[in-house]
Amino acid sequence: MASEIEVRVAGRGVVRGDTVEGGEETKATCAACGRESDAVASIAKVFACADCLRERLEAMSVARFRLRADGQSGPLPWGKVSG
């Protein structure tokens, strides 16, 4: 079973599943880029900001497109790619 998602909101607190814990001292530091953010979400025991998560989701979509089952490769189509 997957672990509960934890979201840390800087200066506000932590939400873990159904549990909400307020806390002005809460930090939201991204492990991927190292920057302080307004909020970070957990992936395993590592936290990432929305920009880093979005970048990785886009990379996954591009990889799926480039490694299509039909074996065709080529330039990326115009616009967003979703898989």
N, CA and C atoms as an extended XYZ file, in Angstrom:
249
Properties=species:S:1:pos:R:3:atomname:S:1:resname:S:1:resid:I:1 pbc="F F F"
N         0.837       -1.174        0.000 N   MET     1
C         0.000        0.000        0.000 CA  MET     1
C         0.890        1.248        0.000 C   MET     1
N         0.503        2.233       -0.747 N   ALA     2
C         1.280        3.465       -0.834 CA  ALA     2
C         1.172        4.262        0.467 C   ALA     2
N         2.231        4.969        0.786 N   SER     3
C         2.201        5.800        1.981 CA  SER     3
C         1.368        7.049        1.712 C   SER     3
N         0.926        7.683        2.774 N   GLU     4
C         0.126        8.885        2.643 CA  GLU     4
C         0.964       10.013        2.063 C   GLU     4
N         0.322       10.831        1.258 N   ILE     5
C         0.988       12.004        0.701 CA  ILE     5
C         1.054       13.069        1.785 C   ILE     5
N         2.226       13.665        1.907 N   GLU     6
C         2.405       14.754        2.867 CA  GLU     6
C         2.696       16.026        2.089 C   GLU     6
N         2.002       17.102        2.451 N   VAL     7
C         2.228       18.411        1.835 CA  VAL     7
C         2.616       19.375        2.942 C   VAL     7
N         3.724       20.082        2.716 N   ARG     8
C         4.183       21.094        3.669 CA  ARG     8
C         3.960       22.458        3.045 C   ARG     8
N         3.266       23.324        3.762 N   VAL     9
C         2.991       24.687        3.298 CA  VAL     9
C         3.782       25.634        4.193 C   VAL     9
N         4.712       26.356        3.595 N   ALA    10
C         5.624       27.217        4.356 CA  ALA    10
C         4.858       28.197        5.241 C   ALA    10
N         5.233       28.213        6.515 N   GLY    11
C         4.649       29.144        7.464 CA  GLY    11
C         3.221       28.840        7.866 C   GLY    11
N         2.654       27.726        7.363 N   ARG    12
C         1.249       27.407        7.676 CA  ARG    12
C         1.099       26.068        8.377 C   ARG    12
N         1.833       25.024        7.894 N   GLY    13
C         1.709       23.725        8.530 CA  GLY    13
C         1.847       22.571        7.563 C   GLY    13
N         1.383       21.398        8.012 N   VAL    14
C         1.558       20.149        7.273 CA  VAL    14
C         0.209       19.434        7.175 C   VAL    14
N        -0.070       18.875        5.992 N   VAL    15
C        -1.237       18.015        5.807 CA  VAL    15
C        -0.711       16.649        5.386 C   VAL    15
N        -1.066       15.618        6.158 N   ARG    16
C        -0.632       14.244        5.887 CA  ARG    16
C        -1.883       13.385        5.900 C   ARG    16
N        -2.349       12.984        4.712 N   GLY    17
C        -3.601       12.242        4.632 CA  GLY    17
C        -4.733       13.111        5.145 C   GLY    17
N        -5.419       12.649        6.187 N   ASP    18
C        -6.521       13.410        6.791 CA  ASP    18
C        -6.075       14.256        7.973 C   ASP    18
N        -4.795       14.187        8.321 N   THR    19
C        -4.273       14.900        9.483 CA  THR    19
C        -3.753       16.272        9.087 C   THR    19
N        -4.193       17.291        9.795 N   VAL    20
C        -3.755       18.669        9.549 CA  VAL    20
C        -3.055       19.167       10.799 C   VAL    20
N        -1.818       19.645       10.640 N   GLU    21
C        -1.038       20.171       11.756 CA  GLU    21
C        -0.580       21.576       11.398 C   GLU    21
N        -1.073       22.572       12.108 N   GLY    22
C        -0.645       23.940       11.881 CA  GLY    22
C         0.748       24.157       12.427 C   GLY    22
N         1.453       25.120       11.855 N   GLY    23
C         2.789       25.413       12.366 CA  GLY    23
C         3.458       26.517       11.582 C   GLY    23
N         3.595       27.676       12.212 N   GLU    24
C         4.232       28.811       11.544 CA  GLU    24
C         5.696       28.554       11.228 C   GLU    24
N         6.331       27.609       11.928 N   GLU    25
C         7.750       27.314       11.705 CA  GLU    25
C         7.974       26.349       10.543 C   GLU    25
N         6.900       25.870        9.907 N   THR    26
C         7.020       24.895        8.819 CA  THR    26
C         7.804       25.468        7.647 C   THR    26
N         8.791       24.715        7.197 N   LYS    27
C         9.589       25.066        6.015 CA  LYS    27
C         9.127       24.203        4.848 C   LYS    27
N         9.274       24.717        3.639 N   ALA    28
C         8.921       23.970        2.430 CA  ALA    28
C        10.119       24.042        1.487 C   ALA    28
N        11.071       23.152        1.685 N   THR    29
C        12.294       23.135        0.900 CA  THR    29
C        12.236       22.001       -0.114 C   THR    29
N        12.521       22.312       -1.374 N   CYS    30
C        12.498       21.321       -2.447 CA  CYS    30
C        13.835       20.584       -2.494 C   CYS    30
N        13.783       19.260       -2.447 N   ALA    31
C        15.002       18.454       -2.511 CA  ALA    31
C        15.576       18.424       -3.922 C   ALA    31
N        14.752       18.658       -4.933 N   ALA    32
C        15.219       18.601       -6.322 CA  ALA    32
C        16.015       19.847       -6.713 C   ALA    32
N        15.500       21.035       -6.366 N   CYS    33
C        16.183       22.273       -6.774 CA  CYS    33
C        16.845       22.998       -5.610 C   CYS    33
N        16.519       22.594       -4.373 N   GLY    34
C        17.133       23.186       -3.198 CA  GLY    34
C        16.550       24.515       -2.760 C   GLY    34
N        15.524       25.000       -3.453 N   ARG    35
C        14.946       26.304       -3.118 CA  ARG    35
C        13.818       26.169       -2.105 C   ARG    35
N        13.599       27.273       -1.381 N   GLU    36
C        12.428       27.374       -0.522 CA  GLU    36
C        11.239       27.644       -1.432 C   GLU    36
N        10.108       27.037       -1.129 N   SER    37
C         8.921       27.174       -1.950 CA  SER    37
C         7.741       27.501       -1.056 C   SER    37
N         6.600       27.815       -1.648 N   ASP    38
C         5.410       28.044       -0.840 CA  ASP    38
C         4.823       26.723       -0.354 C   ASP    38
N         5.027       25.651       -1.129 N   ALA    39
C         4.540       24.330       -0.727 CA  ALA    39
C         5.355       23.254       -1.431 C   ALA    39
N         5.498       22.107       -0.766 N   VAL    40
C         6.169       20.948       -1.354 CA  VAL    40
C         5.346       19.706       -1.030 C   VAL    40
N         5.422       18.714       -1.913 N   ALA    41
C         4.717       17.448       -1.706 CA  ALA    41
C         5.735       16.325       -1.636 C   ALA    41
N         5.394       15.285       -0.898 N   SER    42
C         6.315       14.173       -0.710 CA  SER    42
C         6.268       13.194       -1.864 C   SER    42
N         7.442       12.673       -2.176 N   ILE    43
C         7.603       11.548       -3.086 CA  ILE    43
C         8.548       10.628       -2.332 C   ILE    43
N         8.034        9.533       -1.834 N   ALA    44
C         8.771        8.681       -0.901 CA  ALA    44
C         9.059        9.535        0.329 C   ALA    44
N        10.314        9.732        0.686 N   LYS    45
C        10.637       10.569        1.839 CA  LYS    45
C        11.332       11.854        1.407 C   LYS    45
N        11.180       12.179        0.122 N   VAL    46
C        11.784       13.372       -0.457 CA  VAL    46
C        10.664       14.333       -0.823 C   VAL    46
N        10.909       15.628       -0.680 N   PHE    47
C         9.887       16.626       -0.998 CA  PHE    47
C        10.292       17.421       -2.227 C   PHE    47
N         9.315       17.750       -3.075 N   ALA    48
C         9.577       18.505       -4.301 CA  ALA    48
C         8.524       19.592       -4.479 C   ALA    48
N         8.951       20.739       -5.044 N   CYS    49
C         8.040       21.854       -5.292 CA  CYS    49
C         7.234       21.608       -6.572 C   CYS    49
N         6.207       22.421       -6.785 N   ALA    50
C         5.327       22.266       -7.950 CA  ALA    50
C         6.100       22.412       -9.264 C   ALA    50
N         7.030       23.364       -9.335 N   ASP    51
C         7.796       23.552      -10.579 CA  ASP    51
C         8.606       22.306      -10.921 C   ASP    51
N         9.257       21.709       -9.937 N   CYS    52
C        10.070       20.509      -10.189 CA  CYS    52
C         9.181       19.317      -10.525 C   CYS    52
N         8.046       19.182       -9.846 N   LEU    53
C         7.122       18.093      -10.158 CA  LEU    53
C         6.574       18.247      -11.576 C   LEU    53
N         6.193       19.472      -11.943 N   ARG    54
C         5.659       19.742      -13.290 CA  ARG    54
C         6.710       19.407      -14.354 C   ARG    54
N         7.953       19.808      -14.110 N   GLU    55
C         9.035       19.537      -15.059 CA  GLU    55
C         9.217       18.036      -15.266 C   GLU    55
N         9.137       17.265      -14.201 N   ARG    56
C         9.298       15.823      -14.314 CA  ARG    56
C         8.097       15.151      -14.974 C   ARG    56
N         6.890       15.655      -14.708 N   LEU    57
C         5.704       15.115      -15.382 CA  LEU    57
C         5.759       15.379      -16.882 C   LEU    57
N         6.214       16.574      -17.272 N   GLU    58
C         6.365       16.888      -18.690 CA  GLU    58
C         7.412       15.980      -19.331 C   GLU    58
N         8.508       15.723      -18.621 N   ALA    59
C         9.552       14.838      -19.145 CA  ALA    59
C         9.007       13.422      -19.332 C   ALA    59
N         8.141       12.968      -18.423 N   MET    60
C         7.540       11.645      -18.563 CA  MET    60
C         6.657       11.582      -19.810 C   MET    60
N         5.882       12.637      -20.060 N   SER    61
C         5.020       12.670      -21.247 CA  SER    61
C         5.845       12.639      -22.526 C   SER    61
N         6.912       13.413      -22.550 N   VAL    62
C         7.781       13.438      -23.735 CA  VAL    62
C         8.424       12.074      -23.937 C   VAL    62
N         8.884       11.452      -22.858 N   ALA    63
C         9.518       10.134      -22.970 CA  ALA    63
C         8.530        9.101      -23.495 C   ALA    63
N         7.289        9.135      -23.007 N   ARG    64
C         6.269        8.204      -23.510 CA  ARG    64
C         6.053        8.400      -25.004 C   ARG    64
N         5.999        9.668      -25.438 N   PHE    65
C         5.797        9.960      -26.858 CA  PHE    65
C         6.968        9.441      -27.689 C   PHE    65
N         8.177        9.724      -27.203 N   ARG    66
C         9.364        9.336      -27.969 CA  ARG    66
C         9.583        7.832      -27.984 C   ARG    66
N         9.063        7.119      -27.015 N   LEU    67
C         9.219        5.671      -26.935 CA  LEU    67
C         7.877        4.971      -27.183 C   LEU    67
N         7.150        5.466      -28.154 N   ARG    68
C         5.832        4.903      -28.481 CA  ARG    68
C         5.938        3.427      -28.839 C   ARG    68
N         4.855        2.720      -28.648 N   ALA    69
C         4.803        1.291      -28.948 CA  ALA    69
C         4.981        1.007      -30.432 C   ALA    69
N         4.599        1.963      -31.290 N   ASP    70
C         4.712        1.724      -32.737 CA  ASP    70
C         6.146        1.860      -33.243 C   ASP    70
N         7.067        2.255      -32.366 N   GLY    71
C         8.470        2.341      -32.742 CA  GLY    71
C         8.818        3.547      -33.594 C   GLY    71
N         7.839        4.369      -33.917 N   GLN    72
C         8.096        5.561      -34.725 CA  GLN    72
C         8.740        6.630      -33.856 C   GLN    72
N         9.742        7.271      -34.396 N   SER    73
C        10.397        8.354      -33.695 CA  SER    73
C        10.379        9.570      -34.594 C   SER    73
N        10.519       10.704      -34.033 N   GLY    74
C        10.525       11.909      -34.839 CA  GLY    74
C        10.399       13.125      -33.955 C   GLY    74
N        10.200       14.273      -34.582 N   PRO    75
C        10.091       15.510      -33.807 CA  PRO    75
C         8.815       15.498      -32.968 C   PRO    75
N         8.855       16.239      -31.898 N   LEU    76
C         7.692       16.324      -31.038 CA  LEU    76
C         6.608       17.145      -31.724 C   LEU    76
N         5.340       16.778      -31.532 N   PRO    77
C         4.267       17.550      -32.124 CA  PRO    77
C         4.135       18.894      -31.426 C   PRO    77
N         3.489       19.822      -32.059 N   TRP    78
C         3.268       21.133      -31.486 CA  TRP    78
C         2.297       21.006      -30.326 C   TRP    78
N         2.522       21.738      -29.264 N   GLY    79
C         1.598       21.734      -28.129 CA  GLY    79
C         1.958       20.686      -27.097 C   GLY    79
N         1.068       20.501      -26.148 N   LYS    80
C         1.311       19.566      -25.061 CA  LYS    80
C         1.203       18.133      -25.540 C   LYS    80
N         2.002       17.302      -24.930 N   VAL    81
C         1.970       15.868      -25.194 CA  VAL    81
C         1.459       15.214      -23.922 C   VAL    81
N         0.479       14.371      -24.040 N   SER    82
C         0.008       13.634      -22.865 CA  SER    82
C        -0.034       12.162      -23.191 C   SER    82
N         0.192       11.361      -22.191 N   GLY    83
C         0.278        9.931      -22.424 CA  GLY    83
C        -0.698        9.227      -21.620 C   GLY    83
